[in-house]
Amino acid sequence: MPPPQTTLLLLFITILTLLHNTTTQNQNQDLDTDCTSKYIHIRQLPPQFNTHLLTNCSNTHHPFFPSNLCQHIPNQSLGPTTHNTSHSWFRTDPTLLEHFFHTRMLEYPCLTNDPTLADVIYVPYYTVLDSLKYLYGDKYNYSDQHGFSLYEYLAREDTAIWDRHMGHDHFVVLAGSAWDYIQPLSNGGDNGGDGVRVSRVWGSSFLEMGEFFNVTVLVYESRAYPFQEMSIPYMTSFHPPSLGLFDSWVRRVREARRPVLMMFAGGGGISTSPNVRRSIRLECEANVDLCEFVDCSNGICEHDPIKFMKPMLRASFCLQPPGDTPTRRSTFDSILAGCIPVFFEELSAKKQYVWHLPEDEYDEFSVMIPKEDVVFKGASVVEVLKGIPKSRVRKMRKKLIEMIPRIVYRRHGSSLGLRNQKDAFDIAVEVTETKSFGVHRQRENLFARKMRGEEKGADHNSDHGMRAVHRSRRHFAVDYIHFSYILDILFAGVEEHQIIPTLTSVKEISTSVEDVPVEPEIIEPPKKKPPRGRFTPAKFGGHQTLEEREKSFHAANQMIHCGFVEGSEGSPSTGFDLDKDDKLYMNTCTVVVSSYIFGSSDFLRRPTSKMISQYSKKNVCFIMFVDKETLLRLSKEGSTPDERGFVGLWRIVVVSNLPYDDMRKTGKVAKFL
């Protein structure tokens, strides 16, 4: 039985929710909304999956647990206001987005209590809050179980809701980076076969659970390839309740004087090893009249927006270097302040928030300076930004200010005028509905074609569906988007109902991809090989251009190219030559972590030995491909391979006769190997 104070708090939250729902329903009657293809049903979950996680927030005891997190639950998890007279500014913790999103969903004008009428199903699971017990609590070594009890509930209760589209019409919010929730399922449990559980590295396995492969996940930072992950903006501290207060802030941003060229708010960059944050800090220290640095180390700025918003209002450009992961909350703070963001890699925003910040418009409101140019080629950020004409800066800021409504999460219960203006929440829900509608249409069209007999004998090449695979105790679906043509290769020559021995069954489940089949490209051997310097035109990786290579990292219907690098006629060289001892070593590997450095273009990053289990050290090969130029530099820096060819955990494999002048293309060979 829960303690009395917990029960009272839970009752208080429930009463507030009911009152909020009643008010919202009255307000929604004033909205002129067309709900065609927009109906959403909120699945009713036991409180253990949401509200109990709020009431028990402070019950986790761990030396690294973010103890101040629970202080930011007030105001439906917008946090306390920054000061007593504030109506729009809060001490918001982005980790609590899931609770706030649930609150906003209760205001949605096209809700339905009948799941059979719904186009989309929202699952109000507080994913990150539930992960805390696996990251900090007594379930630390069982994080492969994160989310499994939720799946059991969804599949057991009202099974028809889940079964009608196998989860394709469901969506959930995850207020974090996808990279923290992709620990391999095999890491939880008896890894070594001796009954001893192996300690895990940071994170849980929520996104690796096949049970949720069909479910759309709204996440702060997505990976490039999973179809179901959709990036949405980080919550800032600005949540206006009315159109008047929103317009007042935009007016202040538009009229702000900006005497500072650029600013950087963040931490890091204090190590001696080359990295973009270090380069930025050194440049700021050398140009104090042009660059303002706000030290936000150890999270001191996280809940105090005044520390960084005022400097952002004074600056023309805000630097957004990647940290532990490519994305930053600061990107959206800078947009909110009208401070033009400067990115150093495309994964920081351009390849993430394609719905909220259209990919083809980035040149109109942001600047891109490749981090490699800054770190290794001596490019000066100050000089690049000084070289942008003032007229263009004004146009960029005007465009940036136009983007502000798209990245703001307005306060729940906001005025009718502000609710008629789409915010970050509205766009996220709208895109989820569009994605789900595509799923339904694809399923209906596929079913109709099958009824007409048009799919006979061609299912594995053109159904553009999902293949569901039974593995041991769990039934899960394999993401078919990027993987589809690899499966086509594997299934080539296999009769329609013949199954690969490692699979126990193959079942079709639809996805929301284009209805028209994309035929796999057939690569015919050239009749006459044209000259290409030392080597002939390698078909490995499809002989891609750099533009094609960049596009290949993003989920889409596309050919996955395979092949071989060939040397010139009569030459024994393949164009990617390896020592026979290295080949013998590589043949012993079953699990590989590989990387490469060619042309001495990077420095050697060593795996953190203490974070890697003894089992992994014993069973995983860590292979670093280098050329002779890189090996020479490593030796000068004291990283000479030992007599077995190792530098730390890395087995150094030296490659001769590189097939491409562009090292990024040569690196793709290493990745395929």
ABEGO torsion letter per residue (X at the ends): XBBAAAAAAAAAAAAAAAAAAAAAAAAAAABBBBABGABBBBBBBBAAABAAAAAAAAABBBAABBAAAAAAABGGGAEBBABAABAABBBBBAAAAAAAAAAAAAABAABBABAAABABBBBBBBAAAAAAAAAABAAAAAAAABGAAAAAAAAABGAAAAAAAGGAABBBBBBBBAAAAABBAAABEBAAGAGBBBBBBBEBAAAABAAAAABBBBBABBBAABAABBBBBBBBABBBABAAAAAAAAAAAAABBBABABBBBEBEGABABBBAAAAAAAAAAABAAABBBBBABGGAAAABAAAAAAAAAABABBBBBBBABABBAAAAAAAAAGBBBBBABAAAAAAABAAABBAAAAAAABBBBBAAAAAAAGBBAAAAAAABBAAAAAAAAAAAAAAAAAABBBBBGBBAAAAABBBAAAAAAAAAAAAAAAAAAAAAAAAAAAAAGAABGAAAAAAGBBBBBBBEABBBBBBABAAAAAAAAAABGBBAABBBAABABBBBBBBBBBABBBBBBBBBBBABBBBBEABBBBABGGGBBAAAAAAAABBBBBBBBBEBBBBBBGBABAGBBBBAAAAAAAAABABBBBBBBBGGABBBBBBBAAABBAAAAAABBBBBBBBAAAAAAAAAAGBBBBAAGBBEABBBBBBBGBABABAAAAAAAAAAX
